[in-house]
Amino acid sequence: MLGSSHIVLSAIAMTLIVGVRYLITSGLFAWLTDKVRPGLYQGLKPQIGREIRWSLYSAAIYGIPTGIVAWGWQNRGWTQIYTDWNAYPLWYLPISVLLYLFAHDTWFYWTHRWMHVPKWFRIAHAVHHDSRPPTAWAAMSFHPIEALTGAVVIPALVFLIPIHAAMLGFVLFIMTLMGVTNHMGWELFPRWLVQGRLGQGLITASHHQLHHARYTCNYGLYFRFWDRLCGTDKGLGAFQDRKSRPREDASLSDATRSA
């Protein structure tokens, strides 16, 4: 009985952590957007309110399984998370991060394409694409079904792939950073990175912007590998003036025709 109450407390605590992390991170980048691109989110208060509401629902869906797994790691040794720096060679530290990111990216690409199947787009993924244009608050704005597909990834991976606790924290940092910056509506990273050789393999806001404009391309999360392999990489998008929003709305019909 005592163990069950501790699991519940862990799930509640992790939900609060995920929710507060979202509010702080998205709030920080929304504030930065207001300073760097003043007026970009003007007139979007109702949309931002919806994004925050859906994101806080998602925080619970992400937080509950994470809290349960965290309890199991600390109290039952369920996972492959380790804290001893000597448990594995130091060269394995960056390898483990890349393994997690690639596995997450793979899962995201294919579930994201599945979410663009007309039935599932209408049921779930339309919530995320209701952000037109997306803002820094939209990173976790998901229908519960979509949030559930994302929430299982990292909790599942910690049972399969050994990773140091600090490296796991770094993975979560990258996941949070890219989730927010890819939806801000402007490019945070310098042109030399985005348009250079490194940018040819990484996803930033310029790449993801085209997905929100066309719906049927650029499905990846971190890397352009699967998009390039499957022929769904259509390059970098342009950040259009807010007056061109009807063009984005027109793409809704495309979203319901093809995955």
N, C-alpha and C positions, 0 to 999 in steps of 0.2 A: 504493500500500500504506500509506504514511504517512498519507494523507488518510483512509483507511478506519479506521485505528486511532484517529484523532482524533475521527471520528464516533462510534465506540463509546464512547470516553471521555466525549464530550459527553452521550451518552444515559445512561450510568451516573451521571454527575454530576447530571444533571437529575432522574433517578429518586431519587437521594439527597436532593436539594433538596425535591422534592415530598413525599417520605416524612417528612422532618424537619419540614417546614412543617406537615404534617398532625398529627404527634405534638405539636408545640408548640402549635398553635392549638387543636386539640380538647382537649388536656390543660389548657390555660389555661381554657377555658370549662367543662370538667368540674370543675376546681378552683373556679371561680366559682359553679357550680351547687351544689357542696357547701357553700359559704359562704352563699349566698342561699336555697337550697332544701335544707337539710340532710335527708338521708334519701331524697331523690327517686330516687336510683339504687341504693338499698339492695336487695340480693338480685339485682342484675343483672350480677354479675361474669362468669358464663359468656357472657351475651349480649354484654357489652362486649368480652370476649376475641375473640368471633367478629367483631364489628365492626372491631376493630383488625386482625385477620388479613386480612379481605376488603379493608380499606382499604389495607393495604400492598401487596397484589396490584394494586390499582387504581393505586397510586403508580407502579408500573413501567409500567403500560399508559398512564398519562398522561405519564410522564417520558420514555419512549423517543422517541415522535414529536416531543415538544417539544424534546428534546436535538438531534435530527437537524435540525429547522428552525432552532434557535438556531445550530448550526454553519454551516448554509447562509447564514444572515443575516450572520454575522460574516466568513465566508470567501469566499462566492460572491455575496453581495448578492441572494439569492433573493427576499427578502420586501419588503413595503411599509413595514417599520419604519424610522423615521428618527430621528436624534438632534439634528439642527439645528433649534432653536426657530424659525428664520426660514424653514424650508422651506415651511410652510403658514401662513395667517393664524392669529393667536391664537384667534379665535373658533372655529376648527375643532377645537381641543383638546377642549372638552366635547362637541362634536358627534360626534367620533370615538368617545368613550367611550360615548355613547348608542347609536350605530350598532352597536358591538360587543355591548353589553348586549341590545339589542333582537334582533339576529340570533341571539345565543346563546339568548335566551329563546324565540324562535320555534322554533329547532331542538329545544330541550329539551321544549317543550310537545308537539310532534307526536311526537317519539320516545318521550316519556313515555307518551302515550296509546297508542302502538303497543305499548309494554311491558306495557300492561294488557289487550291481546288475550290471551285465555285461554292459548293455546299458549305465547306468549313470557313471560307472567307466570310460568307454571309452570317454564319453562326457566331464566329469568334474574332477572326482577324480584322474585320471591318472596324472594330473598336480602335485598334492601333492606327489604322489608316484614316480614322475620323479626324486625326490631327493634321490639318491642312492649313498652313504649313506646320510641320513638326516643330516643337520648341524644346528647350532644355528640360522641361517637365515631362516630356513624352517617353523617356527611356524605358519606364516600367508600366506604361499605360496599356495594359493588356486585359482582354477578357479572361476570366478565371481558367477557362480551358487552355488558352495559350500560355498563361502564366504557369500552369501545372506542367506543361511540356518543358518549360525552361527551368522550373524549380528542381527537377529530378536529376539534372545533369551532374553538378558538382557533388551532391550527396552520394550519387552512384559511383563516381570516379574515385572517391576516397576509399572505397572498398576494393578497388581494382589496381590502382597505380600508386605506389609509395610516393609520398611527398612530404618535405619538411613543412612544419607549421608556418614558418616564415614565408616559404615559397607559395604556400596556399594563400596566405594573406596577399602576396603580390599578384597572384592570379585574380583574386577578387577585386583588387585595386584596378587592374587592367580592365576587367569586365565592367566595372562601374564607370571608369573613365571613358572607355570607348562607347558604352551604351549611351552616355549623356552627350558627349561631344559629337557623335554621329547624327544627333537629332537637333542640334542647336539652330540650324538654318543658316549657318555660315561656317567657314573653314577656319578652325583654330590653328592648324599646323601650317608651317611655312611652305611656300610654293615649291622650293627645292626638294622637300620631302614628298609632297603629294604628287608632283609631276615627274619626279626623278625615278631612279631605278628602284629605290626602296618602296616608293608609292605604288609601283606596278604590282607589288605583292600584298600590300596592306590596304585595309578598308578604312577610309576616313569619311568625314561628312560629305565631301565632294562626290564620293562613290555612292554612298547610301542615299544621297539626295535624289539621284536618278531613280532609285527604287521607289521612293515616295512620289515621284512624278509620273513614272510609267507603269509601276506595279508588277510588271512581268519580267524583271531582270534584276541583277545585282542583289542576290539573296543572302550573301555571306555576312558574317559577324566580325571576324578579325582579319581573315585572309581572303584573297581573291582566287585561291586555288580551285575550289569546286566550281565557282562561276566560270572560270576559264576552261576547266576540263569539260564542263557540261554545256558550254556555249551560251551561258546566260550572262556573261560579263559584257556590258555595253559601254564600258568606260566611265568617265567622270561626268557628273551633272553640273549644271549651272544654277546658281542661286538667283532666281528670278525675282523681279519686283512683285510685291504683294498684289498688284493689279492683275497679274497673270494667273491668279488662283483658279479661275474657271477652267483653264487648261488642265490643271491638276484634277479638278472635279470630273472632267470629261473622261479621265483615265479610269474611273470607277467601272465603266462598262468593260474595259479591257481586263480588269482584275477578276471579273466574274465569268470570263470566257476561257481563260487559260491559266495553267500553273506554270 
